Amino acid sequence: MSYIGCYVGCIAYADDLILLSGSLTQLQMMLELCENEAQNMDLIFNCKKLCLFKVGVSFNEDINNLHLNGGDVCWVDKLKYLGIYIVKDRLGLFKTDTSWVIRKFYAAANAIDCHTKNVQELSRLCLFEAFTLPILSYGCDGIFISRTNLQKMNVC
């Protein structure tokens, strides 16, 4: 099955949504549609947990905030989706930032190391595998990770 030329305006995973649009007017209409559908289900979106992220040729331009539930949805330079940070590069393209995941991995590994000094080596290894590897792998199957970031994660 070919998806070339197929427009995807919404990506959903569990309770996380990403709305994609090439137009601010269309994006505002999508937000209003989400608001109306949420009201039909007695749900309310929290504007403080929502953000707008722009990429492309005009990524440096100042754009007014959009609105949802009477509140402003603000523009950000970095967003977190499924535990992975997405940032803009200097050309206005988006890329993943794994530095936060790597820091979290090392914090968990150090905590296990500090608290298991008198535990058998095999048990310590099981703890490391059970508690640190999921930190590195969570959300990775749904995004592209550059070779450089993948190498950094492999070092972990």
C-alpha positions in Angstrom: 0.0 0.0 0.0 1.4 3.4 -1.0 1.0 6.5 1.1 2.8 9.0 -1.2 0.7 12.1 -1.6 -1.5 11.2 1.5 -2.0 14.0 3.9 -1.7 13.2 7.6 -3.0 16.0 9.8 -3.1 14.2 13.1 -0.8 11.7 14.7 -2.2 10.1 17.9 -0.6 7.8 20.4 -2.5 7.0 23.6 -3.5 10.4 24.9 -0.9 12.4 22.9 -1.8 14.2 19.8 0.2 16.0 17.1 -1.7 18.2 14.7 0.1 19.0 11.4 -0.8 21.9 9.1 0.8 24.0 6.5 -1.5 26.9 7.3 -2.2 28.8 10.6 -5.8 29.3 9.6 -6.2 25.5 9.0 -4.3 24.7 12.3 -6.7 27.1 14.2 -9.7 25.3 12.6 -8.2 21.9 13.6 -7.9 23.2 17.2 -11.5 24.3 17.2 -12.5 20.9 15.8 -10.6 19.2 18.6 -12.3 21.5 21.1 -15.8 20.7 19.8 -15.2 17.0 19.8 -13.7 17.1 23.3 -16.8 19.0 24.5 -19.0 16.3 23.0 -17.1 13.8 25.2 -17.1 16.0 28.3 -13.3 16.6 28.0 -11.3 19.8 28.2 -7.9 20.4 26.8 -5.4 22.0 29.1 -3.8 24.9 27.3 -0.8 24.9 29.7 0.1 21.4 28.4 -0.3 22.3 24.7 2.3 24.0 22.5 2.9 25.1 18.9 6.1 24.2 17.1 7.0 25.6 13.7 9.5 24.3 11.1 10.3 25.3 7.6 11.4 28.5 5.8 9.6 30.9 8.0 10.5 29.2 11.3 12.1 32.4 12.7 9.1 34.7 12.1 7.1 35.9 15.0 3.6 34.5 14.9 0.7 35.2 17.2 -0.4 32.4 19.5 -3.4 30.3 18.5 -6.4 29.7 20.8 -8.2 26.8 22.4 -10.8 26.7 25.2 -10.5 30.5 25.5 -6.8 30.3 26.3 -3.6 30.9 24.3 -1.5 28.0 22.9 2.1 29.3 22.8 4.9 28.8 20.4 8.0 26.8 21.7 11.5 26.0 20.4 11.4 22.5 21.8 8.6 20.0 22.3 8.4 16.7 24.0 6.5 13.8 22.4 6.6 10.2 23.8 9.6 11.1 26.0 11.7 12.4 23.1 12.5 16.1 22.6 12.1 17.5 19.1 14.1 20.7 18.3 14.7 22.9 15.3 18.1 23.0 13.7 19.6 26.2 12.3 17.9 25.6 8.9 14.4 25.3 10.4 14.3 21.5 10.0 13.3 19.4 13.0 15.5 16.8 14.7 15.4 14.8 17.8 17.4 15.7 20.9 18.4 12.6 22.9 20.5 14.4 25.5 17.7 14.5 28.1 17.2 10.7 27.7 20.9 10.0 28.1 21.1 12.2 31.2 18.1 10.3 32.7 19.7 7.0 31.8 22.9 7.8 33.6 21.0 9.2 36.6 19.1 5.8 36.9 22.3 3.8 36.4 24.2 5.8 39.1 21.3 5.4 41.5 21.3 1.6 41.0 25.1 1.5 41.3 25.0 3.5 44.6 22.3 1.5 46.2 23.4 -2.0 45.2 27.1 -2.2 46.3 26.5 -5.4 48.3 24.2 -7.1 45.8 25.4 -10.0 43.6 26.7 -9.0 40.2 24.0 -10.9 38.2 21.2 -9.3 40.3 22.7 -5.9 39.7 22.9 -6.6 35.9 19.2 -7.5 36.0 18.3 -4.3 37.8 20.3 -2.3 35.2 18.6 -4.0 32.3 15.1 -3.7 33.9 15.4 0.0 34.9 17.8 1.7 32.5 17.2 0.2 29.0 13.5 1.2 28.9 14.6 4.8 29.5 16.7 4.6 26.4 14.2 2.8 24.2 10.9 4.5 25.2 9.4 6.2 22.1 12.3 5.4 19.8 10.3 3.1 17.6 8.1 6.0 16.5 10.7 8.6 15.4 13.8 8.9 13.3 17.0 9.0 15.4 20.1 10.3 13.6 23.2 8.2 13.4 25.1 10.5 15.8 22.3 10.3 18.4 22.1 6.6 18.0 25.8 6.2 18.6 25.5 8.3 21.7 22.7 6.1 23.0 24.7 2.9 22.1 27.5 4.2 24.3 25.1 4.1 27.2 
